[in-house]
Amino acid sequence: MKKILIALILGFGLNQIAFAQETEKKGYQIGDIATDFNLKGVDGKMHSLASLTGSKGYLVIFTCNHCPYSQAYEQRIIELHKKYAAKGIQVIAINPNDPNREPDDSYDNMVKRAKKYKYPFNYLVDETQTVAKAYGATRTPHVFLLDQNMQVVYMGAIDDNFEEPTQVKETYLENALNQLLAGLKIEMPQTKAIGCSIKWKKS
């Protein structure tokens, strides 16, 4: 009887550990295949990854209007698109924030900002926040680089200095982009995303 009880206790403990480990795994991990989405852009049209024909990869960046980190990286994101779109990788920017918590991040303000700064990439709104949750995004900006099969090959930060572009020492994202295009293994597939916390809807 004692052996049965011990076995049950141990089994319960192992199940609890397994459950805890599973619940800790939120969002995509390196090597996971991302699910496509269909989100409204600032052009009023619906956009998906599948609609980007001829892509060699997808650069999904969760960002927004109001966050100073996002604003600091805004021009760098524009330049990344200009540099890599011609090579087969386009930027897809997604705003996941709840506009009720942060009015600056409303759809109308997204349209205004995209027009003001002449965004050359798709800027989409994740109204239900399901895409951000699926990816496991936590910050703005938070980067996810997918290969042509939509496998996650890099996630995290753009570089190591959001304040001073001229003082960047580690271009994490560009390194990953170049390695992906060269058919090489991503040397540093994950870094810590630095930015404002995503403004989740209150349940």
PABALO-722900 format. One record per atom (N, C-alpha, C): x, y, z; residue in three letters. Coordinates in steps of 0.001 Angstrom, whole numbers, padded with zeros to 6 digits, always signed. Layout:
// PABALO-722900
XYZALA/...
// end
This chain:
// PABALO-722900
+000825-001201+000000MET/+000000+000000+000000MET/+000862+001255+000000MET/+001921+001223+000834LYS/+002829+002363+000905LYS/+003503+002619-000431LYS/+003884+001526-001102LYS/+004546+001662-002401LYS/+003612+002300-003421LYS/+002343+001931-003339ILE/+001347+002498-004262ILE/+001180+003991-004013ILE/+001116+004366-002719LEU/+000969+005780-002358LEU/+002171+006590-002823LEU/+003369+006030-002595ILE/+004597+006719-003022ILE/+004595+006899-004533ILE/+004191+005846-005236ALA/+004154+005906-006695ALA/+003169+006966-007167ALA/+001999+007016-006491LEU/+000989+008007-006851LEU/+001489+009417-006601LEU/+002156+009607-005457ILE/+002690+010935-005102ILE/+003759+011355-006092ILE/+004671+010397-006389LEU/+005733+010701-007339LEU/+005153+010997-008713LEU/+004167+010196-009101GLY/+003536+010408-010396GLY/+002853+011763-010472GLY/+002158+012120-009380PHE/+001491+013424-009341PHE/+002505+014545-009428PHE/+003641+014349-008710GLY/+004681+015369-008739GLY/+005260+015554-010123GLY/+005509+014431-010795LEU/+006054+014498-012149LEU/+005064+015143-013108LEU/+003777+014829-012929ASN/+002750+015437-013776ASN/+002682+016940-013558ASN/+002820+017351-012303GLN/+002784+018779-011983GLN/+003975+019494-012614GLN/+005142+018844-012564ILE/+006343+019436-013166ILE/+006164+019563-014670ILE/+005644+018497-015283ALA/+005413+018522-016728ALA/+004424+019613-017097ALA/+003347+019745-016276PHE/+002346+020782-016534PHE/+002957+022163-016399PHE/+003786+022351-015369ALA/+004428+023653-015146ALA/+005342+024007-016308ALA/+006075+022990-016786GLN/+006976+023238-017910GLN/+006195+023609-019163GLN/+005058+022951-019356GLU/+004239+023217-020535GLU/+003636+024613-020477GLU/+003167+025015-019293THR/+002549+026336-019159THR/+003575+027444-019256THR/+004828+027118-018906GLU/+005886+028123-019024GLU/+006204+028408-020493GLU/+005964+027417-021348LYS/+006266+027568-022762LYS/+005140+028356-023431LYS/+005315+029637-023503LYS/+004305+030495-024099LYS/+004814+031027-025429LYS/+004031+030820-026463GLY/+004436+031324-027763GLY/+005401+030397-028464GLY/+005873+030853-029611TYR/+006760+030052-030430TYR/+008164+029967-029840TYR/+008792+028843-030114GLN/+010188+028625-029772GLN/+010972+028507-031080GLN/+012278+028633-030997ILE/+013106+028471-032187ILE/+012868+027076-032784ILE/+012601+027053-034083GLY/+012328+025788-034765GLY/+010852+025512-034977GLY/+009981+026245-034272ASP/+008537+026067-034451ASP/+008095+026627-035805ASP/+007019+026088-036325ILE/+006417+026599-037555ILE/+005279+027541-037171ILE/+005374+028771-037626ALA/+004366+029773-037293ALA/+003102+029552-038114ALA/+001969+029849-037509THR/+000694+029791-038209THR/+000450+031132-038894THR/-000051+031089-040101ASP/-000317+032328-040829ASP/-001462+033096-040164ASP/-001558+034367-040496PHE/-002612+035220-039950PHE/-003226+036030-041085PHE/-004287+036730-040774ASN/-004951+037589-041752ASN/-005417+038835-041004ASN/-004605+039899-041085LEU/-004854+041090-040289LEU/-005042+042326-041172LEU/-005798+043266-040646LYS/-006074+044509-041367LYS/-004885+045457-041298LYS/-004532+046009-042461GLY/-003426+046952-042539GLY/-003911+048384-042578GLY/-002958+049305-042495VAL/-003308+050728-042527VAL/-003833+051155-043891VAL/-003695+050275-044884ASP/-004249+050551-046210ASP/-005700+050094-046323ASP/-006233+049568-045219GLY/-007612+049122-045207GLY/-007820+047717-045744GLY/-006752+047066-046191LYS/-006836+045722-046763LYS/-006365+044681-045752LYS/-006750+043429-045992MET/-006323+042322-045150MET/-005016+041752-045695MET/-004119+041386-044801HIS/-002797+040893-045212HIS/-002438+039610-044466HIS/-001757+038715-045171SER/-001263+037475-044585SER/+000155+037249-045078SER/+000853+036308-044460LEU/+002201+035971-044921LEU/+002138+035291-046290LEU/+001098+034496-046489ALA/+000955+033768-047753ALA/+000797+034712-048941ALA/+000325+035930-048663SER/+000118+036892-049752SER/+001432+037493-050245SER/+002506+037284-049488LEU/+003815+037818-049873LEU/+004533+036793-050743LEU/+004183+036741-051983THR/+004732+035730-052892THR/+006219+035972-053164THR/+006926+034868-053363GLY/+008347+034953-053689GLY/+009234+035286-052514GLY/+008696+035153-051297SER/+009473+035507-050111SER/+010488+034432-049753SER/+011659+034863-049340LYS/+012694+033954-048848LYS/+012664+033892-047322LYS/+011792+034701-046752GLY/+011656+034750-045308GLY/+010700+035862-044933GLY/+010334+035886-043661TYR/+009381+036871-043168TYR/+009914+037494-041881TYR/+009895+038811-041827LEU/+010373+039521-040649LEU/+009173+040155-039953LEU/+008659+039465-038941VAL/+007478+039916-038207VAL/+007936+040708-036985VAL/+007524+041969-036923ILE/+007936+042833-035811ILE/+006705+043376-035104ILE/+006560+043028-033840PHE/+005483+043593-033031PHE/+005956+044949-032522PHE/+005216+045987-032864THR/+005611+047348-032531THR/+004350+048182-032326THR/+004490+049475-032158CYS/+003320+050325-031928CYS/+003691+051786-032179CYS/+002745+052672-031904ASN/+002961+054100-032139ASN/+003643+054805-030976ASN/+003153+054552-029763HIS/+003492+055420-028626HIS/+004813+055082-027932HIS/+005226+053834-027991CYS/+006381+053381-027203CYS/+007670+054064-027652CYS/+008426+054672-026732PRO/+009684+055336-027106PRO/+010712+054384-027713PRO/+010674+053126-027321TYR/+011583+052135-027918TYR/+011207+051909-029378TYR/+009914+051756-029626SER/+009438+051572-031000SER/+009762+052788-031855SER/+009584+053953-031283GLN/+009894+055186-032007GLN/+011387+055277-032311GLN/+012212+054845-031348ALA/+013662+054888-031545ALA/+014104+053950-032666ALA/+013396+052840-032818TYR/+013756+051857-033845TYR/+013011+052064-035156TYR/+012106+053023-035196GLU/+011255+053222-036368GLU/+012043+053368-037664GLU/+013012+054264-037673GLN/+013789+054489-038884GLN/+014645+053286-039222GLN/+015136+052593-038211ARG/+015942+051403-038455ARG/+015096+050289-039084ARG/+013840+050200-038670ILE/+012940+049202-039253ILE/+012660+049540-040707ILE/+012473+050831-040981ILE/+012262+051278-042365ILE/+013466+050920-043223ILE/+014664+051165-042690GLU/+015882+050870-043440GLU/+016065+049367-043642GLU/+015679+048578-042646LEU/+015763+047124-042778LEU/+014873+046645-043920LEU/+013676+047212-044004HIS/+012781+046830-045089HIS/+013379+047200-046444HIS/+013885+048412-046541LYS/+014455+048873-047808LYS/+015637+048000-048232LYS/+016416+047556-047268LYS/+017611+046774-047565LYS/+017278+045327-047919LYS/+016303+044738-047218TYR/+016087+043304-047360TYR/+014863+042911-048195TYR/+013966+043851-048462ALA/+012808+043519-049309ALA/+013269+043091-050691ALA/+014278+043764-051204ALA/+014811+043430-052536ALA/+015491+042059-052542ALA/+015852+041577-051355LYS/+016505+040272-051245LYS/+015512+039153-050925LYS/+014228+039533-050854GLY/+013206+038516-050641GLY/+012643+038430-049243GLY/+013012+039378-048384ILE/+012476+039379-047017ILE/+011839+040739-046729ILE/+010556+040704-046428GLN/+009833+041939-046154GLN/+009460+042053-044686GLN/+009396+043282-044230VAL/+008969+043561-042862VAL/+007449+043525-042794VAL/+006926+042857-041788ILE/+005502+042915-041475ILE/+005396+043428-040041ILE/+004984+044673-039884ALA/+004867+045272-038554ALA/+003451+045071-038031ALA/+003348+044675-036776ILE/+002041+044402-036172ILE/+001908+045158-034861ILE/+000824+045905-034717ASN/+000528+046614-033472ASN/-000460+045784-032652ASN/-000013+045235-031496PRO/-000879+044382-030696PRO/-001554+045097-029523PRO/-001258+046378-029328ASN/-001712+047051-028119ASN/-003210+047338-028082ASN/-003754+047309-026868ASP/-005157+047644-026638ASP/-005304+049168-026671ASP/-006022+049721-027660PRO/-006165+051176-027753PRO/-006954+051782-026608PRO/-007709+050957-025892ASN/-008425+051468-024715ASN/-007463+051786-023579ASN/-006351+051079-023561ARG/-005320+051345-022549ARG/-004306+052367-023044ARG/-004094+052418-024356GLU/-003139+053351-024946GLU/-003752+053939-026217GLU/-004519+055041-026084PRO/-005222+055641-027228PRO/-004320+055999-028412PRO/-003062+056305-028156ASP/-002139+056637-029249ASP/-001962+055472-030215ASP/-002296+054275-029752ASP/-002101+053089-030577ASP/-003384+052647-031289ASP/-004338+053544-031419SER/-005566+053221-032132SER/-005284+053019-033620SER/-006208+052374-034305TYR/-006038+052125-035737TYR/-005909+053434-036509TYR/-006748+054416-036180ASP/-006690+055715-036869ASP/-005324+056363-036709ASP/-004752+056250-035510ASN/-003422+056824-035282ASN/-002332+056016-035974ASN/-002566+054732-036143MET/-001635+053913-036928MET/-001580+054411-038369MET/-002763+054686-038925VAL/-002851+055174-040303VAL/-002102+056500-040438VAL/-002311+057377-039463LYS/-001666+058691-039496LYS/-000144+058572-039406LYS/+000326+057706-038500ARG/+001783+057581-038309ARG/+002449+056944-039527ARG/+001801+055926-040072ALA/+002351+055264-041252ALA/+002458+056238-042427ALA/+001473+057109-042542LYS/+001480+058102-043622LYS/+002539+059171-043364LYS/+002635+059610-042112LYS/+003593+060668-041753LYS/+005029+060232-042002LYS/+005351+059002-041611TYR/+006733+058522-041731TYR/+006952+057646-042973TYR/+005925+057584-043814LYS/+006029+056890-045104LYS/+006522+055447-044952LYS/+005796+054689-044146TYR/+006149+053287-043954TYR/+006118+052556-045298TYR/+007198+051893-045667PRO/+007214+051134-046925PRO/+006750+049695-046735PRO/+006427+049333-045505PHE/+006036+047963-045182PHE/+004583+047929-044700PHE/+004037+046726-044625ASN/+002682+046549-044106ASN/+002661+046783-042599ASN/+001736+047622-042143TYR/+001564+047897-040720TYR/+000161+047419-040365TYR/+000085+046351-039593LEU/-001172+045656-039335LEU/-001605+045804-037875LEU/-002910+045693-037652VAL/-003445+045778-036297VAL/-003916+044394-035851VAL/-003484+044001-034671ASP/-003868+042721-034064ASP/-004948+043017-033031ASP/-006158+043252-033508GLU/-007244+043712-032639GLU/-007571+042738-031517GLU/-007527+041457-031808THR/-007882+040459-030795THR/-006679+040035-029955THR/-005493+040455-030369GLN/-004225+040122-029708GLN/-003883+038636-029791GLN/-004613+037881-030611THR/-004360+036442-030716THR/-003039+036140-031413THR/-002643+036983-032360VAL/-001388+036744-033073VAL/-000204+036989-032136VAL/-000253+038086-031386ALA/+000821+038385-030435ALA/+000959+037280-029403ALA/-000169+036761-028935LYS/-000131+035680-027947LYS/+000414+034397-028558LYS/+000029+034127-029803ALA/+000520+032918-030474ALA/+002035+032961-030632ALA/+002550+034138-030973TYR/+003996+034293-031153TYR/+004736+034328-029816TYR/+004041+034750-028778GLY/+004706+034908-027490GLY/+005376+036255-027361GLY/+004893+037240-028114ALA/+005451+038597-028039ALA/+005150+039199-026674ALA/+006103+039910-026128THR/+005923+040540-024824THR/+006258+042023-024837THR/+007026+042458-025833ARG/+007521+043840-025874ARG/+007263+044486-027223ARG/+007385+045794-027240THR/+007412+046534-028504THR/+008687+047369-028508THR/+009588+047079-029467PRO/+009473+046065-030517PRO/+009925+044680-030056PRO/+009353+043662-030684HIS/+009737+042267-030465HIS/+009779+041615-031830HIS/+010930+041089-032191VAL/+011182+040604-033547VAL/+011106+039077-033637VAL/+010491+038608-034736PHE/+010457+037175-035048PHE/+010820+037019-036517PHE/+011935+036363-036781LEU/+012369+036103-038149LEU/+012005+034676-038521LEU/+011251+034537-039628LEU/+010833+033231-040111LEU/+011500+032940-041446LEU/+011828+031684-041696ASP/+012365+031338-043008ASP/+011218+031174-044004ASP/+011508+030754-045214GLN/+010468+030685-046242GLN/+009402+029637-045944GLN/+009710+028719-045041ASN/+008731+027713-044620ASN/+007995+028130-043358ASN/+008197+029384-042950MET/+007581+029983-041761MET/+008072+029347-040453MET/+009293+028820-040513GLN/+009923+028295-039301GLN/+010645+029434-038584GLN/+010443+029536-037278VAL/+011083+030588-036489VAL/+012572+030299-036367VAL/+013402+031234-036854VAL/+014852+031027-036817VAL/+015558+032057-035936VAL/+014860+033143-035627TYR/+015435+034150-034718TYR/+014294+034886-034017TYR/+014505+035218-032760MET/+013539+036035-032023MET/+014262+036882-030979MET/+013726+038082-030774GLY/+014304+038936-029742GLY/+014444+040378-030152GLY/+015654+040914-029980ALA/+015923+042338-030192ALA/+016472+042606-031585ALA/+016420+043866-031976ILE/+016971+044286-033267ILE/+018482+044444-033168ILE/+018924+045131-032126ASP/+020362+045299-031886ASP/+020582+045599-030409ASP/+021778+046031-030047ASP/+022111+046194-028625ASP/+022086+047632-028129ASP/+021549+048565-028928ASN/+021526+049957-028474ASN/+020344+050691-029111ASN/+019248+050828-028345PHE/+018071+051485-028916PHE/+018228+052999-028939PHE/+019100+053534-028077GLU/+019220+054986-027966GLU/+020078+055623-029056GLU/+021204+054976-029369GLU/+022163+055570-030306GLU/+022490+054592-031440GLU/+021863+054764-032586PRO/+022140+053866-033714PRO/+023613+053819-034109PRO/+024303+054927-033939THR/+025715+054983-034337THR/+026625+054233-033373THR/+026086+053876-032205GLN/+026895+053182-031206GLN/+026524+051704-031066GLN/+025761+051212-032013VAL/+025393+049792-032000VAL/+026631+048938-032242VAL/+026833+047953-031396LYS/+027969+047040-031542LYS/+027535+045662-032035LYS/+026318+045270-031665GLU/+025819+043950-032052GLU/+024514+044093-032831GLU/+024571+043815-034128THR/+023370+043887-034971THR/+022744+042493-035049THR/+022102+042109-033951TYR/+021574+040746-033840TYR/+020698+040350-035033TYR/+019746+041213-035346LEU/+018789+040887-036393LEU/+019442+040836-037772LEU/+020263+041813-038084GLU/+020926+041815-039397GLU/+021835+040607-039549GLU/+022507+040230-038479ASN/+023355+039033-038537ASN/+022513+037810-038889ASN/+021352+037701-038223ALA/+020466+036567-038478ALA/+019927+036601-039907ALA/+019571+037794-040370LEU/+019066+037949-041738LEU/+020115+037515-042765LEU/+021332+037969-042574ASN/+022407+037637-043513ASN/+022726+036146-043497ASN/+022713+035555-042312GLN/+022984+034122-042205GLN/+021863+033307-042843GLN/+020617+033754-042656LEU/+019483+033062-043270LEU/+019587+033093-044789LEU/+019865+034267-045335LEU/+019949+034413-046786LEU/+021133+033647-047374LEU/+022172+033472-046575ALA/+023351+032731-047036ALA/+023206+031227-046840ALA/+022079+030815-046253GLY/+021862+029393-046018GLY/+022671+028848-044862GLY/+023077+029729-043961LEU/+023897+029331-042824LEU/+023055+029168-041562LEU/+023601+028476-040588LYS/+022954+028330-039300LYS/+022988+029666-038573LYS/+021887+030028-037924ILE/+021836+031274-037163ILE/+022674+031104-035902ILE/+023741+031878-035798GLU/+024689+031718-034693GLU/+024071+032103-033349GLU/+023267+033163-033339MET/+022602+033588-032114MET/+021104+033687-032398MET/+020373+032581-032249PRO/+018964+032544-032645PRO/+018006+033264-031703PRO/+018466+033601-030514GLN/+017546+034249-029572GLN/+018272+035257-028690GLN/+017656+036439-028560THR/+018147+037469-027639THR/+016954+037998-026863THR/+017222+038809-025879LYS/+016144+039368-025055LYS/+015571+040615-025712LYS/+014261+040605-025942ALA/+013593+041774-026509ALA/+013555+042893-025472ALA/+013946+044086-025898ILE/+013955+045255-025021ILE/+012934+046258-025549ILE/+012010+046683-024691GLY/+011018+047643-025133GLY/+009907+047815-024120GLY/+008838+048453-024539CYS/+007666+048641-023671CYS/+006874+047346-023614CYS/+006263+047086-022478SER/+005429+045893-022363SER/+004176+046061-023214SER/+003729+044961-023822ILE/+002506+045013-024618ILE/+001322+045326-023704ILE/+000453+046196-024187LYS/-000718+046611-023401LYS/-001869+045638-023700LYS/-001944+044615-022842TRP/-002958+043574-023028TRP/-004338+044055-022598TRP/-005343+043494-023218LYS/-006718+043825-022846LYS/-007011+043268-021467LYS/-007747+044028-020695LYS/-008115+043575-019359LYS/-009261+042587-019472LYS/-009089+041459-018797SER/-010121+040408-018866SER/-011271+040700-017932SER/
// end
